[in-house]
Amino acid sequence: MKPIEYIAVIGAGLMGHGIAQEFAIAGFSVCLYDVKEETLQQATQRIQGNLKLLSAQGLIPEAVIEPAISHVRTSTNLEEAVHNADYVVEAVTEDLPLKLRLFAELDRLCPEHTILASNTSTFMPSLLADATQRPDRVLVAHYFNPPYLLPLVEVVSCPQTSPETKETTLNLLRQIGKHPVEIHKECPGFVANRLQTALVREAFAIVQEGIASPQELDAVVRNGFGRRLAIAGPFEIGEAAGWDLWRAVAEQILPTLSNNREIPEALEKLVETGAVGIKSGQGFYTWGSEETLSFRQRMAHGLLEMSGWGKKSE
Ligand SMILES: NC(=O)c1ccc[n+]([C@@H]2O[C@H](COP(=O)([O-])OP(=O)(O)OC[C@H]3O[C@@H](n4cnc5c(N)ncnc54)[C@H](O)[C@@H]3O)[C@@H](O)[C@H]2O)c1
């Protein structure tokens, strides 16, 4: 296997720019591709801003900023972006026909040895592998937002993925300081988004039944078990409380939980009316510029602090 030197990141939005930034900090040559020049300019500015923030927080040395920026070039020409890529991370919009077309195109344009990884949140890697003539070199590498503050990457193979492709991906991610977790069996949403979707389904059910308002429910999570989840997983938490207690709790609560397999009515309504949250200024909350800034600062502050925990324990 040729050593990995050149990385192409396809899609320069929220996730793509952060993924490119991670490889650039580690010294890889990165080409960031998007369909619009304007998006690429914004992505470059975002990377510069993020690097300054990480340096100001002591998470990267200041001396890393300039070299990292110089490692990222941008392109609106797919062939030019991937012709010498050893590894590709796709991070375009979550749209299956778009991703299938793109994987077929990447397969045609990339060198034979190139591994094609998708940052999809939900689609199974076998669907993407089947769109190519190199199914053994396709898998999912699912990052979390923001990718430069959250260490987890779910690495999801399909039956077609070769052990070499999986090992190369795990090693590459470890090399750049990520925490890859290998998912043993492909399924829609993998592990993290299955867990998050289960939580959100129950949150909508609780609001629908009038048990708590969205604001009250968020306060319950933020001030209660959400804090434990930043430190321990559900199995560790279960072991700490004792499974005998969890059994008694589950016996009472499980029969009352939502098992809805449809999109909750309230969620359909939010989307239909365009009340999709911060990006439209309205959801369950009203998002003026002040509220948005304050929320983003709160998130960044908390996540930066946790990134420091990782650094101190290394
Ligand atoms: N936002 C998250 O929290 C998150 C977390 C993990 C994974 N993901 C996944 O990452 C992917 C990207 O999500 P995002 O949040 O960055 O979306 P985004 O909308 O911020 O960015 C998507 C980018 O893809 C570009 N694009 C669209 N068609 C393209 C094409 N044909 N070629 C190249 N670029 C194209 C768009 O111009 C845009 O810049 C999705 O698959 C999403 O499910 C998102």
PDBQT file of the ligand as one rigid body, heavy atoms in Angstrom, charges set to zero:
ROOT
HETATM    1  N1  LIG A 401     -23.605  18.721  10.307  1.00  0.00    +0.000 N 
HETATM    2  C1  LIG A 401     -23.318  17.715  11.112  1.00  0.00    +0.000 C 
HETATM    3  O1  LIG A 401     -23.447  17.822  12.343  1.00  0.00    +0.000 OA
HETATM    4  C2  LIG A 401     -22.777  16.427  10.555  1.00  0.00    +0.000 A 
HETATM    5  C3  LIG A 401     -22.110  15.541  11.417  1.00  0.00    +0.000 A 
HETATM    6  C4  LIG A 401     -21.584  14.351  10.889  1.00  0.00    +0.000 A 
HETATM    7  C5  LIG A 401     -21.745  14.058   9.547  1.00  0.00    +0.000 A 
HETATM    8  N2  LIG A 401     -22.417  14.944   8.733  1.00  0.00    +0.000 N 
HETATM    9  C6  LIG A 401     -22.531  14.591   7.317  1.00  0.00    +0.000 C 
HETATM   10  O2  LIG A 401     -21.545  15.311   6.589  1.00  0.00    +0.000 OA
HETATM   11  C7  LIG A 401     -22.031  15.594   5.275  1.00  0.00    +0.000 C 
HETATM   12  C8  LIG A 401     -21.976  17.097   5.041  1.00  0.00    +0.000 C 
HETATM   13  O3  LIG A 401     -22.770  17.746   6.013  1.00  0.00    +0.000 OA
HETATM   14  P1  LIG A 401     -22.541  19.281   6.377  1.00  0.00    +0.000 P 
HETATM   15  O4  LIG A 401     -23.265  19.496   7.655  1.00  0.00    +0.000 OA
HETATM   16  O5  LIG A 401     -21.107  19.646   6.261  1.00  0.00    +0.000 OA
HETATM   17  O6  LIG A 401     -23.383  19.965   5.200  1.00  0.00    +0.000 OA
HETATM   18  P2  LIG A 401     -23.180  21.421   4.555  1.00  0.00    +0.000 P 
HETATM   19  O7  LIG A 401     -24.475  21.733   3.887  1.00  0.00    +0.000 OA
HETATM   20  O8  LIG A 401     -22.613  22.376   5.527  1.00  0.00    +0.000 OA
HETATM   21  O9  LIG A 401     -22.067  21.160   3.436  1.00  0.00    +0.000 OA
HETATM   22  C9  LIG A 401     -22.292  20.374   2.316  1.00  0.00    +0.000 C 
HETATM   23  C10 LIG A 401     -21.424  20.903   1.205  1.00  0.00    +0.000 C 
HETATM   24  O10 LIG A 401     -21.534  20.027   0.094  1.00  0.00    +0.000 OA
HETATM   25  C11 LIG A 401     -21.416  20.829  -1.060  1.00  0.00    +0.000 C 
HETATM   26  N3  LIG A 401     -21.877  20.098  -2.222  1.00  0.00    +0.000 N 
HETATM   27  C12 LIG A 401     -23.142  19.829  -2.618  1.00  0.00    +0.000 A 
HETATM   28  N4  LIG A 401     -23.104  19.123  -3.777  1.00  0.00    +0.000 NA
HETATM   29  C13 LIG A 401     -21.801  18.931  -4.076  1.00  0.00    +0.000 A 
HETATM   30  C14 LIG A 401     -21.110  18.277  -5.124  1.00  0.00    +0.000 A 
HETATM   31  N5  LIG A 401     -21.761  17.665  -6.121  1.00  0.00    +0.000 N 
HETATM   32  N6  LIG A 401     -19.765  18.283  -5.109  1.00  0.00    +0.000 NA
HETATM   33  C15 LIG A 401     -19.100  18.903  -4.122  1.00  0.00    +0.000 A 
HETATM   34  N7  LIG A 401     -19.687  19.546  -3.107  1.00  0.00    +0.000 NA
HETATM   35  C16 LIG A 401     -21.015  19.555  -3.095  1.00  0.00    +0.000 A 
HETATM   36  C17 LIG A 401     -22.236  22.076  -0.741  1.00  0.00    +0.000 C 
HETATM   37  O11 LIG A 401     -21.884  23.132  -1.605  1.00  0.00    +0.000 OA
HETATM   38  C18 LIG A 401     -21.830  22.309   0.713  1.00  0.00    +0.000 C 
HETATM   39  O12 LIG A 401     -20.719  23.187   0.808  1.00  0.00    +0.000 OA
HETATM   40  C19 LIG A 401     -23.432  15.008   5.200  1.00  0.00    +0.000 C 
HETATM   41  O13 LIG A 401     -23.352  13.725   4.652  1.00  0.00    +0.000 OA
HETATM   42  C20 LIG A 401     -23.854  14.954   6.665  1.00  0.00    +0.000 C 
HETATM   43  O14 LIG A 401     -24.833  13.983   6.921  1.00  0.00    +0.000 OA
HETATM   44  C21 LIG A 401     -22.911  16.118   9.207  1.00  0.00    +0.000 A 
ENDROOT
TORSDOF 0
